[in-house]
Amino acid sequence: MSKQIVEPCTYVIFGATGNLSRRKLMPALYHLEEAQRLPHGTVILALSRRDWSRETWIEEVRGMVSGQARGGLDEAVFERFAHRLQYLRADLNEDSAYEQIRTLLDEDEAYPSNAAFYMALRPAEFGVVVDKLKSSGISREEHGWRRVVIEKPFGYDLESAQRLQKHLHHCLDEHQVYRIDHYLGKGTVQNILVYRFANVLMEPLWNRNYIDHVQITHSETIGIAGRADYYDGAGALRDMLQSHLMQLLTLVAMEPPPSMDAESLRDEKVKVLKSIRPITPSAVHAHSFRAQYTSGIINGEKVKSYLEEDGVPPDSTTETYAALKLYIDNWRWRGVPFYLRTGKRMAEAKSAVSIRFKVPPQHLFRNTPVERVKPDWLLLGIQPYECVRLEMQVKEPGLEMKTRTTSLDASLRRDDEAAYDAYEDLLLDVIEGDRTLFLRYDEVEWAWRVVDPVVRTWATERDFIHTYPAGTWGPQETRRLFDKEDQFWRHSLLPDED
Ligand SMILES: NC(=O)c1ccc[n+]([C@@H]2O[C@H](COP(=O)([O-])OP(=O)(O)OC[C@H]3O[C@@H](n4cnc5c(N)ncnc54)[C@H](OP(=O)(O)O)[C@@H]3O)[C@@H](O)[C@H]2O)c1
């Protein structure tokens, strides 16, 4: 992270007592404090309905941070951090909350007048907050900038995303809106761009002449973690695939932008999304697959089926596994399938992009023990293994002409380099006004356009869903998405483990 020191701001966290704030935002802000990246004078103002004093809040934050602080909590850093922490007991539905915030920003010198508003709230609450930020006059940039960070999901289908955008547009200027997708804050995701565009080796191969297909996987071993009220209405397609996986697809498939500034990058990503072949209603079955987990074993322990999870209706057909096959109909990618899949309660927790190259001509080896030369793979591990690995075929030592797979490892991080959380980068970008890693509305809309036919079809076909035992890689039937017999889901980032 090499960022400029910038002006201080008041970071207002709506929903500061919630899950996202506890797990991600507060630890990330603490780490920014530790790295001395928070501008001097910056205040972090938590807003919630709980009847807490500032002292209680500081102790709460200590609890949120201490378990996650890298190398343990540093008391001196925490003391500095605690100086910034303020607490406002307020209900976001009431005008008085905004009057208080406005008074602090306009009249209290301890509160910088630049202000970021982070919506760590349920999506249903985004609308009322932006309305009131506008009606109270807070969103007007008279004495400093005002920025609003919107958490995902941005809508639950194309129509609702359009409605939400209309609402935002009415209340804020586009330059004030930061739509977050924390995947884009991950160093390994940004490394896709560096790997592609800072190395001359790959570019000549990065197209339909040499690439057979691309797989993008995000698998989790956890279930729905008590969030049935949200998850049962969303499902895997909306929750993960429309957002994170589509973002990965754009980074893998985009043309080199003229520069790394936010608009150039986002223009290229949108071009990819616009080039994806629309899935017609009659093609939905050929291009998509969904399933739900039944009970099974994860890490040696028996886990419940989705239908047995608390709060899930007994007849739910919400998918916990979703896979799509997409084609990008442009010069670079015509005819190359992109297979995307995501699931809960799977065999392993992993995010990766696996790119399979075409099978080389076999003729040369026809009179040797080499039966079939395997295709090369490029494996981009995103989490938990951060790696760039190129698998190639080499000759086995010995007298016979036999091949085996070896891999060139260009891992991103050395063991002595600490991993940082994506939210650290993104929270800092908001203060610095850098929107490169945030979504522009047309990206979100075009991603919805791609999945919307599938969302609609699945919403009407509610009487049957495939199942897979928890702890597995999903049902065998997903194979039907593959274009060719020799294509298969690549689960492992190591050679010959699938
Ligand atoms: N949790 C995650 O890991 C995660 C990951 C990615 C994205 N997200 C997104 O982040 C957002 C927040 O998720 P979450 O899991 O943190 O939700 P959550 O745990 O339910 O937290 C929501 C917070 O909103 C506050 N709130 C609700 N109504 C309020 C009101 N009328 N006035 C003031 N505060 C109010 C609550 O605070 P009080 O009850 O104290 O008032 C609560 O702390 C969602 O959009 C979610 O999709 C979450």
The ligand as a MOL file (V3000), in Angstrom:
LIG
                    3D

  0  0  0     0  0            999 V3000
M  V30 BEGIN CTAB
M  V30 COUNTS 48 52 0 0 0
M  V30 BEGIN ATOM
M  V30 1 N -21.2510 -9.6070 7.7960 0
M  V30 2 C -20.4240 -9.7460 6.8100 0
M  V30 3 O -19.4230 -10.4470 6.8790 0
M  V30 4 C -20.6630 -9.0220 5.5090 0
M  V30 5 C -19.7930 -9.2640 4.4200 0
M  V30 6 C -19.9770 -8.5610 3.2300 0
M  V30 7 C -21.0150 -7.6430 3.1600 0
M  V30 8 N -21.8560 -7.4260 4.2220 0 CHG=1
M  V30 9 C -22.9100 -6.4180 4.1010 0
M  V30 10 O -22.7220 -5.4690 5.1380 0
M  V30 11 C -23.9660 -4.9670 5.5700 0
M  V30 12 C -24.0740 -5.1490 7.0840 0
M  V30 13 O -24.0800 -6.5330 7.3850 0
M  V30 14 P -23.9370 -7.0790 8.8730 0
M  V30 15 O -23.8060 -8.5470 8.7400 0
M  V30 16 O -22.8970 -6.3280 9.6020 0 CHG=-1
M  V30 17 O -25.3780 -6.7180 9.4920 0
M  V30 18 P -25.8270 -6.7560 11.0080 0
M  V30 19 O -24.8960 -7.5740 11.8280 0
M  V30 20 O -27.2750 -7.0990 11.0040 0
M  V30 21 O -25.6360 -5.2510 11.4770 0
M  V30 22 C -26.5320 -4.2320 11.1160 0
M  V30 23 C -26.3640 -3.0630 12.0650 0
M  V30 24 O -27.3120 -2.0820 11.6970 0
M  V30 25 C -27.6560 -1.3620 12.8420 0
M  V30 26 N -29.0100 -0.8490 12.7100 0
M  V30 27 C -30.1090 -1.5120 12.2740 0
M  V30 28 N -31.1780 -0.7170 12.3150 0
M  V30 29 C -30.7570 0.4860 12.7890 0
M  V30 30 C -31.4050 1.6990 13.0850 0
M  V30 31 N -32.7190 1.8620 12.8870 0
M  V30 32 N -30.6690 2.7170 13.5560 0
M  V30 33 C -29.3360 2.5820 13.7800 0
M  V30 34 N -28.6610 1.4300 13.5130 0
M  V30 35 C -29.3680 0.4100 13.0460 0
M  V30 36 C -27.6130 -2.3660 13.9770 0
M  V30 37 O -27.1250 -1.6880 15.1180 0
M  V30 38 P -27.9220 -1.5880 16.5010 0
M  V30 39 O -28.8140 -2.7870 16.5980 0
M  V30 40 O -26.8120 -1.5630 17.5050 0
M  V30 41 O -28.6600 -0.3020 16.4150 0
M  V30 42 C -26.6050 -3.4040 13.5130 0
M  V30 43 O -25.3810 -3.2670 14.1940 0
M  V30 44 C -25.0270 -5.7100 4.7730 0
M  V30 45 O -25.3710 -4.9380 3.6570 0
M  V30 46 C -24.3040 -6.9790 4.3190 0
M  V30 47 O -24.8490 -7.4930 3.1190 0
M  V30 48 C -21.6800 -8.0940 5.3870 0
M  V30 END ATOM
M  V30 BEGIN BOND
M  V30 1 1 1 2
M  V30 2 2 2 3
M  V30 3 1 2 4
M  V30 4 1 4 5
M  V30 5 2 4 48
M  V30 6 2 5 6
M  V30 7 1 6 7
M  V30 8 2 7 8
M  V30 9 1 8 9
M  V30 10 1 8 48
M  V30 11 1 9 10
M  V30 12 1 9 46
M  V30 13 1 10 11
M  V30 14 1 11 12
M  V30 15 1 11 44
M  V30 16 1 12 13
M  V30 17 1 13 14
M  V30 18 2 14 15
M  V30 19 1 14 16
M  V30 20 1 14 17
M  V30 21 1 17 18
M  V30 22 2 18 19
M  V30 23 1 18 20
M  V30 24 1 18 21
M  V30 25 1 21 22
M  V30 26 1 22 23
M  V30 27 1 23 24
M  V30 28 1 23 42
M  V30 29 1 24 25
M  V30 30 1 25 26
M  V30 31 1 25 36
M  V30 32 1 26 27
M  V30 33 1 26 35
M  V30 34 2 27 28
M  V30 35 1 28 29
M  V30 36 1 29 30
M  V30 37 2 29 35
M  V30 38 1 30 31
M  V30 39 2 30 32
M  V30 40 1 32 33
M  V30 41 2 33 34
M  V30 42 1 34 35
M  V30 43 1 36 37
M  V30 44 1 36 42
M  V30 45 1 37 38
M  V30 46 2 38 39
M  V30 47 1 38 40
M  V30 48 1 38 41
M  V30 49 1 42 43
M  V30 50 1 44 45
M  V30 51 1 44 46
M  V30 52 1 46 47
M  V30 END BOND
M  V30 END CTAB
M  END
